[in-house]
Amino acid sequence: MYINSKHPAGPIELWMGDSRAQWDGATLVVDVIHFNDETWFDRAGNYHSTGLHLVERYSFVDRDHLDYEVTVEDPTVFSRPWKMSMPIYRRLEKNLQILDYECHSFD
């Protein structure tokens, strides 16, 4: 992710898109474009096109919590933009261990 810079000219098709961020007060706003169409939103096969555009907002609530919101826009697939939001929190359990995650392609 790059901060305070512009997206390169396209078309570019990247697996995770091209992320460009800027601060809006205490909120980090991330604009993401230039996706390929090879990924899905979930295992059910909900897909997107190369026209996918995400605007993510990370807002601090306190030292252990963030509010995350994303606006999803893809005029080829969806009739209108839609939003999702959720809290993100720091794990505070004593002796917490984060386990490795093995990504399998399900070919």
Phi, psi and omega per residue, in radians:
M1 nan 2.446 3.117
Y2 -1.970 2.488 -3.136
I3 -1.879 2.373 3.095
N4 0.997 0.797 3.058
S5 -2.454 2.870 -3.100
K6 -1.647 2.691 3.039
H7 -1.125 2.521 3.021
P8 -1.201 2.757 3.109
A9 -1.124 2.517 -3.132
G10 -1.864 -2.966 0.067
P11 -1.387 2.416 3.031
I12 -2.274 2.396 3.136
E13 -2.111 1.774 -3.109
L14 -1.917 2.612 -3.134
W15 -1.066 -0.745 -3.092
M16 -1.892 0.169 -3.138
G17 1.304 -3.141 3.098
D18 -1.954 2.074 -3.047
S19 -1.797 2.289 3.078
R20 -2.300 2.280 -3.017
A21 -2.153 2.783 2.997
Q22 -2.688 2.718 3.110
W23 -1.543 2.355 3.007
D24 -2.086 1.548 -2.989
G25 1.165 -2.178 3.136
A26 -1.644 0.155 -3.120
T27 -1.868 2.250 3.036
L28 -1.524 2.105 -3.127
V29 -1.883 2.129 -3.084
V30 -2.015 2.122 3.116
D31 -1.783 2.187 -3.051
V32 -2.211 2.169 3.075
I33 -2.412 -3.016 3.096
H34 1.138 0.770 3.060
F35 -1.471 2.690 2.869
N36 -1.509 3.126 -3.131
D37 -1.890 0.478 -3.066
E38 -1.650 -0.080 -3.115
T39 -1.892 2.825 3.096
W40 -2.077 2.814 3.042
F41 -1.324 -0.469 -3.054
D42 -2.785 3.119 -3.141
R43 -1.273 -0.252 3.117
A44 -1.312 -0.174 3.089
G45 1.645 0.243 3.065
N46 -1.155 2.083 -2.920
Y47 -1.952 3.094 3.049
H48 -2.505 2.960 3.103
S49 -1.826 -3.080 3.073
T50 -1.229 -0.157 3.109
G51 -1.518 0.147 -3.138
L52 -1.046 2.363 3.089
H53 -2.362 2.144 3.116
L54 -1.995 2.460 2.951
V55 -2.168 1.944 -3.103
E56 -1.803 2.480 3.127
R57 -2.237 2.127 3.103
Y58 -1.953 1.974 -3.102
S59 -2.057 2.259 3.104
F60 -1.258 2.290 3.011
V61 -1.698 -0.878 3.028
D62 -2.728 -2.970 -3.031
R63 -1.156 -0.284 -3.095
D64 -2.037 0.037 -3.051
H65 -2.423 2.438 3.000
L66 -2.145 2.598 2.898
D67 -1.725 2.256 3.117
Y68 -1.984 2.308 3.058
E69 -2.398 2.417 3.080
V70 -2.282 2.377 2.999
T71 -1.829 2.187 -3.088
V72 -1.874 2.195 3.119
E73 -2.325 2.228 3.067
D74 -2.718 1.567 -3.039
P75 -1.067 -0.337 3.098
T76 -1.285 -0.547 -3.038
V77 -1.880 -0.689 -3.045
F78 -1.955 2.533 -3.124
S79 -1.322 -0.353 3.101
R80 -2.751 2.792 3.080
P81 -1.111 2.679 3.075
W82 -2.424 2.785 -3.072
K83 -2.148 2.696 3.020
M84 -2.423 2.548 3.073
S85 -2.523 2.701 3.113
M86 -2.872 2.710 3.039
P87 -1.413 2.616 3.007
I88 -2.136 2.253 -3.051
Y89 -2.321 2.662 3.096
R90 -1.396 2.330 3.078
R91 -1.303 2.259 -3.052
L92 -2.002 0.104 -3.123
E93 -1.125 2.472 3.107
K94 -1.176 2.425 3.120
N95 1.066 0.511 3.120
L96 -1.099 2.388 3.045
Q97 -2.147 2.275 3.048
I98 -1.645 2.135 -3.075
L99 -1.498 2.689 3.063
D100 -1.131 2.564 3.077
Y101 -2.010 2.199 3.099
E102 -1.712 2.106 -3.129
C103 -1.574 2.120 3.119
H104 -1.935 2.437 -3.024
S105 -1.400 -0.266 -3.124
F106 0.954 0.722 3.137
D107 -1.202 nan nan
